[in-house]
Amino acid sequence: MRAILLAVLALPAVAYVTPGTTPERHTAPEVFAAARDMPQVQLEAEENSIGALVAGGFGLGALLGWMNSRKQQLASSAAAVAVALPGAANAMVDYDNIQYLGGSDKVDINNANIQAYRQFPGMFPTIAGLIGTHGPYKQVSDIYNIPGMEDKLKNIVKKYEGNLVCLPANPAYFIDRINNGNYR
């Protein structure tokens, strides 16, 4: 009885083929001989638990075999789940000076995108590009020291100097001053 029980429990494990190996052909007498040579274990269990063990053994063998044959699909599914799971968001939700990024008549020269200068005739795109590619600035008057800015351009800036503010550069906005991905 024990030999048959061990043989039945060992069959799913024999059926499982590890990746990268070829399955060996086993005949029933070899399996029973292997089960007979296994160390004898005292089994004191009810018939229900033996049935559960048999079903669990077959289930485990079937699951491992199925997973081995579906490696690519399982890897694709795992990758899709990993991408779909939300990671920690590093976005800044509250920025106290959001109005100076183009939502008012004042523009922050350290953090605003060059599109914010469209509201000032003559500033976009040349002066806005110069301001965006230089900096960070400590005060508004620092923009007059930008290399290559002609006197004609400086006169346009003077016209709108009261509409420009200089706030500390915020890494979340400073990096997107030239190209924030929004196009018209």
N, C-alpha and C positions, 0 to 999 in steps of 0.2 A: 504494500500500500504506500509506504513512504517513497519508494523508488518511483512509482507512478506519479505521485504528487510532486516530487522534485523534478521529474521530467516535464510535467505540464508547466511548472513554473519556469523552467529553464528554456523552453521553446521560444518565447518572445525574445529573450536575450540573444539566442542563437540566430534568430531571424534578422536582428538589427545589423546593418552593415555600416561600419564607420566610414566617414568620408575619405576618399583617396585609396580605398582598398577594394579588391574584388571579392565578391562573396564566395565563400567556400561551400562546396556541396557536401551536405551531411545527409546521411541516410538515417532512418529511424533506429536501426540497431546501434549506430554510433552514439546517437543522442541518449538512448537508454543506457548504454554502457557508461557514458560520461556521468549520467545521473546516478548510476549504481556506484561509481567510484568516488562520488562526492562524500564528504564526511556526513555521518548520520546526525541529524538534529532531532531533538525531542520536540515533537509537535503536540501540544495539548490545546487544541482549539476546537470550537464547535464547527459544524458543517457550514454555517453561514459565513464565518470568517474565512474559511478555506475557499469558499466560492468567491468572496471578495478579493482575496489574494490572487486567485487565478485570473479574475476579470481585470484586476489592477495590473498584473503582469502582462497580459495581452494588450491592454490599453496603452501601457507605457511603451511596449515594443512597437505598436502601431503608430503611436505619436512620434517616436524617434525616427521611424522609417519614413513617415510622411514629411517630417521636417527636413530630412536628408534629401528627399526628392524635390522639395520646394525651396531650396536655399535662396535662389534669386528673388522669388516672390516675397519671401519673408524678409530679406534684406531691403527690398524696395519699400515694403510696408513699414518697416521699422524706421527707415529714413524719412518717409512721409510723415509719420507720427512725430518724429523729432523736430521736423520743420514746422509742423502745425502747432506744436505746443508753444504757447507764448513764453518768451524769455523776459528777463527783467528789462523794463523800458527805462531808457536813460533820458527820455525827453523831459524838457523843462515845462512844467504845466503852468506855473505862475511866474510871469516876468513883470516886475513892477513898472518897467519903462516901455511896455509894448506900444504905447501910443507914439513913441519916437521912432518907430521902425517903418513909418509910412502912413500911419493912420491919423495924423494931425498935420497942422501947418509947420511943425517943428520936426527936424530930422537929426538923428544921432549920427555923427560922422564916424564913430567907431563900430557901430553895430548894424546900421541900416543897410539894406541892399541898394544897389545903384538904381533900381527901379523907383525908389522913393524920391529921387531927385527929379523925376519927370514933372512934378508940380511946379518946378522953378524953371521958367523959360531960359534956355541957354546953358543950363547946367548938365543936361543929359544929352549925349552919352560921354562927351569928352571930359568934362570936369568931374562928373560922377565916377568915371573910370579911374581918373587920377587919384581921387580921394579913396576909392575902394582898394586900389592896389598898393597904397602906402598906409602907414599907421602901425600900430595904434597911436593915437594923438593924446596929448595931455591937456590941450586947450584948443579951442576953435581956431585961434590965430596960427596954429602950427601948419595948417593947410597952405598957407602962403609960402612956406618953405619947401614945398614939394618940388623936387628937381624937374625941370622941363616945363614948368607952368609959366606961360607968357603973361605979360602985364595985361593984355586984353582979357585973358581968362580970370586973372585976379580981380579985375574990375567987376566982372559978373558975380564973382563970389562975394565981393563987398556989398553988392546990392541985396544979397540974401543972408548975410552974416547973422542977422537977428533971428533967422529961422533955423539956425544950426545950433545944436547942443553937443557937448562932448562929455559922454558918460564913460565909466570904465568899460574896457573891452570885455565882453562876455563870450567865452569860447563857443557857446552854442550858436551865436549869431555872427561873430567876427569871421568865422571860417566861410560863411555863405554870403559875404558882402558882394561878390562879383557874380556868382552863379548859384542861385538857390533852387534851381530846377523848375521855376515857374516861368513860362513863356507866354507871350500874348500873340 
